[in-house]
Amino acid sequence: MEKKVNKPVVNIFALGGLGEVGKNMYVIEYGKDIFIVDSGIIFPDEHLLGVDYVIPDYSYLIENEKRIQGLFITHAHEDHIGGIPYLLKKVKIPAIYACGVTVEMIENKLEEYPDLLSMVKIVEFKSHFIYKFNKVEVSFIRLNHSIPDSFGVCFKTPLGTIFHTGDFKFDFTPVGQKAEYEKLAKLGVDGCLALLADSTNALREGFTESEKKIGESIKELFSKINNRIICATFASNMFRVQQIIEACVENNRHVAIFGRSMEKTIEVGQEVGYIKAPKNTIIEAADIDKYKPEELCLLCTGSQGEPLAALSRIANGSHKLIKLMPSDTIIFSSSPIPGNQEGINRTINLLFKQGADVITHSPIADTHTTGHASQGELKLMLSLVKPKYFIPIHGEYRMQRVHADLAIETGVKPENCFILENGDVLTINEDGAKPNGHVQSGEVYIDGSGIGDISSIVIKERKILSEDGMFAVILTIDSKNKTIPLEPQVVSRGFIYMKDNEELTRSFLTEVKKYVEAEFKKMKLLNLLTIKTGLTEFLGRLIYEKTDRKPMIIPIFMDINPGTKA
C-alpha cells in the first residue's frame, strides 16, 4: 500500500485590514507554524458611540496560541502597532520583530502597561537579517513610507516566497533611506509565490509626489507668512515633523508642540536621530506668550478633526494655552483618511469663523503628499516582483478591486487574483490556490479599559438613546392578587419633556395600565417576563404612532406581594 504523503500547504488570511483602511493584522501559516504581520487598530466612526478603538477578533490566535512563531511589524503607524497591548493581554507571543523607530514606538506604547513590557520579547531586526523557523525563512525589504524604518516582509516556504509589502510608496528622492529596489528585483527573478500589497491609494493615478518636494514647498510657504503659524499633521509622520522644524529654523521661528502623540513622536524621533533641531528651536508649550506671533509655529495634532485633539480644541476655544487670533494661519499638512472628512470640515469651519486663514491646499506650494503608492507605483511593484498569486490588502473593497485590475494589467492571471474579506482563507499548495473556508473574524470594541465587553447590541442601544432617548415605565404590582395598587410612574430621558407633555404622558400610562390588567386576566399563572416583553412591543408601537419616534423602552415591575417568579 502506498504511503500517504502530506503535501506542503500555505494558508493566508487577514483578521483585519481587508475592506477597510486600518486594523491591519495578517496571518501566514505553513504547516503548524503561524506568522502574524502587524497588529493594528482602527479609530471608530461617528456611529460607534463612546468607543475608543476597534481591534480585530483574536479568537483564532487564542485557540492556536502554541503555533505562533512571532509577530512581525512592518512600521510604526497606529493602524499597524496600536493593537499590540490588547493582543498581548489575550495571546502569548514568543517575540515581536521590529526595526529602528518602530521598536522605540512599541516600547513607548507598552510603558503604559509595565506587566506587558516585562513579559514580551522585542527583537530588533536589520534589513539584512534572516530568521529561520523550521521550514520557513523570514527576511525583510526596506521600503519608503511616511514614517522611517518601514519594511516589507518575506516568508520563504518550500512552496515559494510570500511577500507582504506593508504600507509603501516609491520615492526616488526620499527624505530618509532609499528603498531596496535590488531586493525587489531579485525576488522577481527568484520567484514570488504570492504578493500581499497595500491598496490604500489604488484609485489614484500616476505616481505619488516625493517627500523631498513637499519639504521644499513647506519652506517656501513659511517664508511668505508673516504672523503666527499653527501647523497640523499626523503625529506619526516623522519626516513631515522634521521638515516643519527645518522650515521654522530657516525662517527664524520657534516650535511649540501640542498633543500627547505629537510629544511622543518628537521624543522618540530625537532619541533615534530622525528629528534634529538646533538648541532652543523647540520651546515649552507654556512659554509661547514670551514670543512674538511671527516668531512662532505651533505644531499640533488634530489634522483629522479628532474631537479631543489639540487643533479641535483650538478651533472651539477650549484649549487652555492657545487662543486663536484672526491673524493666525493654520496649515493642514495631511490628507483626509477615508471617513474623517466630516470632522475635518467641522474643524475648518470653526477656524474660519474665528477669522483665521486656513490652508489645506496652497496655490503657492503643496503642503502634503501621501505615504501610499499610487497606480504607477503599484504597477511597478507588481512588475518587479512578478507574483504568481496576488492578494490586494489594506483598503476598502473598491481599492482592492482596482488594485486587482492593475495586477491583471501587469501580467497576473485573472484567476490568480484573490479579493478576500477578513477571515477568508486562501490555501496554496502544489496544485494551485483557492479560497478554503473562513476563520472567525470581526470587530472588538475598546471602551475605556474594557476589551470586548461592548457588543453590537450595546452600540445599537447607545445609538437609540442618542437619537430618541429613553422611556421607562415603573409599575407597582401585586402579582399574587393580580392587581396594580398604585398608579404607574414614568421616567423620560431625551425623549419628551414631561412637564410640557403631561396629557401625552397620562395617555401612555392609561394604556400601559389597561394592557397589564388585560394580561393579568388572561394568564392563569403569571409570567412577568412575557408581560414585560409584550408591554415593550405594545408601548413601542403606541409611542411611534403618536410621536414618530422610537425611544428605548424599559418596563420596571416592583412586586409588593410576590406570588410567582418574575
N, C-alpha and C positions, 0 to 999 in steps of 0.2 A: 504493500500500500504506500502510495506516495505521500511523503510528509508535507503537511500544510505549512507554507512559509508566509508569515505576515508581511505584507507589502508596506514600505515606508509611507507614512501619511502626514501631511501638514494640514492643520486646521487654522483658519484665520477668521477672526470676528472682532467686533467692537462692542464694548459696553457703554460707550458714549462717543459722540463726535460725528455720527452719521445722521444726516437730515437736520443738522443744527450747527451753529458756529460756537463751539465751546464744549466743555465737559469731556475732553478728549481722554479716551482710555481704550487701547487696542491690545488684543491678545493673540499671540502666535504660539501654537502648540506643535511640537514634534515628538511623537511617541508619548512618553509620560511627562515630558518637560513642558512647563508653561513659562512663557516670557511675556512680561507686561511692558507696554510702551506708554508712558505718560499717565498721570493721574490728576485730571483737571476738574474744575468746577465751571458752572455757568451761572451768570447773575440772573435773577428772576425777572420776568416781565411784570407789568403792572397788574396782571390777573392773579399772581401768586402773592396774595396779601399777607404781609408780615413775615414772608420767607426771606432769609438772608442769602442763602446759596442753594444751588441744586447740584447734587453729585450723582454718579451712576449707582445702580443697584449692584452691590458687591457679592450677591448671593453665590454666584458661580465660583468666585475666588475663595469665599469662605469654605465652600464644600470641597474645594480642591487645593486647599492651602499647602499641603505637603508636597505638591507637584511643582510649586512656584520656584523658579530659579533666580529671579531677580526682577526689579523694576528699573527700566531704562528711560531716562528723562532726556527729551530732545532739546529743551530750552526752558527758560525760567518764567515764562508768562503764566498768569493765574489759571488760564484755561488748560494748562498742562501740569502745573505743580500744586494748584490750590487745594486739591482733594487729598493730598498726601497725609495730613494729620488724621483725617476721617478714615482713610484706608487703613492706616496703622492701628487705629483703635479697634478695627474689625478683623484684620488679617495680619498674620505674621509674615513679614517679607524678609528673606535671607539677607538681601542687600539692595541699596538704591545706588544706581550708577549714574553719575552726572559729571559735568565738566565746568571748571572755572567759576564764573559768576553764578552759575546755576547751583553749585554746591553751597555757596555763601547764602543765596536766597532761600534755599531749603533749610539750612541750619538756622537762619534768621527767623523763618516761619516756625520752626519746631522749638525755638527758645520759649515760646508761649506754652509749650507742652513738655516740660522737663522730663517727665516719665517716658515720653515717646523718644525724645532725643537721646536718652541714655540707653535705650534698648535697640535702636536701629543702627545698622552699619551703613555708612555712606562711603562709597568707593569713588574716588575722583579719577576719571579716565583722561587720557590724552588722545589726540586724533589718530595716533599710530598704534594704539593699544588693541590687542586682540584677546578676548576671553573665551576659554573653551569649557563647554558644558556637555559632558557625554559626547553626543554626535553632532552638536551644534556649536559653531564658532560665531561670536558676536564681534563686529568691528564697527567703525564709525567714519562718516564723511562730513567734514566741516562745510557748512553752507552759510549763506547770508540771510539775515532776518533783521528785525528792528531792535534786537537785543543781542549783545555779544554771546559768543560760545553756543551757537545753535548748530545742531548736528542732525544728520540722517543716521539711521541705524540699520546695519546689515546683519541678517541672520542666515548664515551659510549652513544649509542642511544637506544630507545626502541626495535629496531630490533637486536641489538648486538653491539659489540665494533669494531671500525675500528682503526687499529694501523699503524701509519706511522713511519718507523724506522729512517728517516733522514739518513745521512751518518754514517756508523758504521763499526767496526770490533770487534772481541772478543779477547781482550788482557788479558791474565791471569796473567801477571806481568806488569801492566801498570805503566807509569811514574806518572800519576795523580790518580784521584779517580777511584775505581773499578765500573764496570757496575753493574746494579741492576738485577742480574740474577734471584733473587727470584720473582721479579715482572713479568718478562717474563714467568716464570713457572706458576705463579698464573693466568696470562692472559690465558695461555693454558688450565688450569684446569677450569676456569670460562667460557671460550669460546670466541674465537676471530672470529668475523663475516668475516672480510676482513683484509688482510695484504698487505701493500704497502711497498716494501723493496728495498733498494739500490742494483743496479745491476752492478756497475762500474767494479768490479773485478770478475764477474761471469765466465769469461773464464779461470781464474787461478785456478789450482788445489791446494788441500791441505789447509793449514792454513797460515794466514799472520804472519810474524815474529813479535815478541814483540818489542815494542819501547825501552824497557829497554836494550835489547841485542844490539840495534843499538847505544845507548848511550855509552855502554862499548866498542864497536868497534871503535867509533869515538875517544875515549880517547887513545886507542891503536895506531890508525893511526897517531894521532897528536904527539905521543911520538917518532915516527920514522922519522918525518920530521924536518930537521934542518934549513930550510930557511922560508921565508915569506909564509903564507898560505892565500889564498883567497877562501872563502867558500860561495857557492851559494845555497840557499834553498828557499822554499816557505816562503814568509814573514809571512803568517798566521799560519805557523806550529810552534806554541809557544813552544811545548815540544821540538822540534828539536833545536830551537834557544837556549833554556835553556841548552840542552845537549852540544851544541857547546861552550857556555860560560863556562860550568863546565870543559870541556876538556882544554880550554885555561887556566883556573885557575890552574888546575893540572899540566900543562906544562909551567907555568910562561909566559903566553902570554897576551898581552893587546888586547882588541877587539875594532875595529872601525867600525861604522855602515854606510852603504851606501845604498841609495834608500829610497824614501819617505815612501813607505808602510812598509819597514823594521823598519824605525824610529818610525812609529806609533805603530807597534807591540811591540817594546821594551817599549815604553812609557805606553801603555795600560797594558802590561804584568807586569810591575813594579808596576803600580797602584793597580792591583788586587792581586799581590803577586805570580804570576805564574813564573815570571822571577826575579831571585835573583842573585846578583853579588857583591863580596867584593868591597869596595871603591877603586877607581882608576883602576878597571878592564876595564870598558868601557870608552874609551877616545874620545876626539873630533876628528872628521874626518880630520880636518885641521892640527892636531898635529902629523900625522903619521911619518913625516920626523924627528921627535925628537927621534925616537926609532930605534933600530937595526932591520933588517928584521926578524931575528929569534925570536924577542920579539913580533911579530905582527900576528894577524889574522884579515883579513878584511872580515866582514860578509856583504853580499850584495844580492840584488835582481837580477833576470835575469836567473834563473835556467831553464826557458822555452824558452830561446832565444829571449825574447821580445826585439825589436829593440831599444827602449829608456831606457831599464833597465840598472842598473849600470854595470853588467858584460858585456853586449854587447858593451857598450861604452869603457870599459877597453880593450876589445878584438880588437876593431877597432881603438884604440888610441885616442879617442875623450874625454876621461874622464879628467876633469880639475884638479883632485887631484892625480890620480893614473896612473903611467906609469909602464907598465908591465916589469918585469925583467926576464931574461932567467932562473934564479934560482927559480922563483915562482912556487908554487904548487897550482893548482886550484882544489878544491873538489866540485863535484856536489852532494849535499845531497838531491836528489829528483829524482823522476822518471818522464818520459815524459807524459804529458797529451796528449791523442789522438789528432793528428793533428798538434802537435808542434815539431815533430821530425826534420823536415827540418830546422827550425830556430835554434834548439839546435845544430844540426850538423854544421851549418854555424858558430856559435859562437865557437864551439870546434876547428874547423879547423883554425880559426883566432888565437886562443890562441896557438895552436901548432906551427903555422907559426912564432910566436914571440919567440919560444924557451921554452915556459913554459911546465911544466909537468901537465897533466890533468888526474884527477881520476874520473871516473864515476862509475865503479865497481871495487873495490880494491881486489886483491888477498889476501891482509893482513886481511881486515875487511870489512864488509858490511857498506855502508855509508847511506843507506836509506831503509825504509820499508814503504809500503803504508798505508794509513788510512782507506782503504776499505776492506771489508770482502771477502775472497777467498771462493771457493766452500765448503770447510769443515765448515766454519762459517755460510755460507748461509743456509746449510742444518741443522745446529744446531739451528739457529733462527727459521726455519720452524718447526723443531721437538719440540722445546719448546713452541711455540705459537699455533701450530696446527690450522691454519686458515681454515675456510670453503671455502673462496674465496681468490684468490691470484692475485695481480697485480704487476708485476715487474716494477720498476720505475728507474729513474736516470741512463740512459745508452743508448748506441746505440742499434739498433734493435737486432743484433746478441747476445748482452749481455742479453737483455730481454728474448730472445728465450731460451738461455741456462739456465737462471735462472728459467724460467717456467718448463723446463725439470727437474731441481733439485727439484722443488716443487712436481712434479708428483712422483718422486722417493721417497719422504718422506711421501706420502700418500694423497696429494691433488688430487681430481678427475680431470682428464684432461679437462672436460667440465667446471670446476670451475676456470681454469686459464685463465686470460684475458690479452693478449698483446695489449695494446692500443697505439694510437698515440695522440699527443697533440690535444685537442679539443674533442676527443671521449668520450662520456658519458656512464658510466656503471651505470645502475639502479638496485638497490637491494630492493626487497620487500619480503613479507611473502611467495610468490610463487617461488622465486628464483632470479637469477641475469642474466641480458642480456644487451648487447650494445643497447643504446637507443638514436640514433641521434648524433648530433655534435654541439658544440658551437663554436663561432668564435675564432680562434686562429691564430697564425702566428708570424712573426718576425717584430720587430720595431727597426729601426737603430738609434743609438745615434751618432750624428756627431757634436762635439763641444757642444754648449748649446742647440742645436735643438733636439727635441724629435719627431720622426716620420715624419720629413719633408724630409727625404731621402727615396725615393721609390726604388723598384727593377729596375725601368726604369732608374733612376739616376745612380744606381750601374752599370747597363749594359752600359750606356753611358761612365762612367768613365773607364770601362774595355776596351771599344773600343778606347778611347782616349789614354790609356796607352799602348795599343798594336799596333794600326795602325794610331794613330794621327787624325788630323782634316784637312779637305779641304773645305775652304769657297770660294764661287764664288759671287762676287759683280757685279750686273748688274744695270746700269743706264738706265731706260726705259722711254718712253713717251707713257703711256697707252692710252691716248686719240687718238693719231695718230698711235698707234701700231708699234712703231719703237724703235730701240736701238741706240740712238745718239752717245754714247761713247763706246769704246772698253771695254769688261768685264775685271775685275781685279780678282786676286786670292790671297788668304792668306793660306799658308800651315804651320801647326804646328805639328811636329812629324811625318809627312808623307813623304815628299820629300824635299830635299834642292833645292830650285827653281833655284839658280844660276848654279847648276850643271845639271839641267834638264829642260833647257829653251825650247827645242824643244818639249818635252813631255807636258810641261805646255801649250805651244801655241796650241798644237793639242787638248787638253782638252777644251780650251777656244773657239776654232773654232767650235767644235762640240756643245758646250753649246749654242753659238750664233745661229747656224743653228736650233737647237731644239726649242729654244724660238721663233724664227722668224716663224717657221713652225706652232707652236701652235697659234701665233697671227693670222695667216691667217685662221686657222681652226675655230676659235671662233668668232661668231658674237658679243657676249657680253663677254668681258674678265673676267676670274675668276683667279686671280693671285695665290690664294691658290692651285687650281687644277694644275696650271702650276708648282708651286714650288714642289708639291708632285711628279709629273711626272718627273721633272728635277732631283730630288734627286734619284729616281729609275734608270733613264736613265744614269746619271753620275756614279752611283754606279756600274752598270754593265760594263760601259766603263772602269772605273779605274781598276776593278778587272781583266778584260780581258788583260789589258796592264801591270799590276803590281802584280797580285795575292794578292792584299791587299784590305781591306775593311775599309777605314778611315770613320770617321763621316763627313757627307757631309752637309754643311749649305749654302743654296742659299739665298742671300740677294738682294731684289729688291728695288731700290731707284727711285721713280716715280717723274719726274720733271713736269709732266702735268697730274695730276690725272683725268682720265675720267671715272673711275669705282672704286669700292671698292677693297682693297687688301685682 
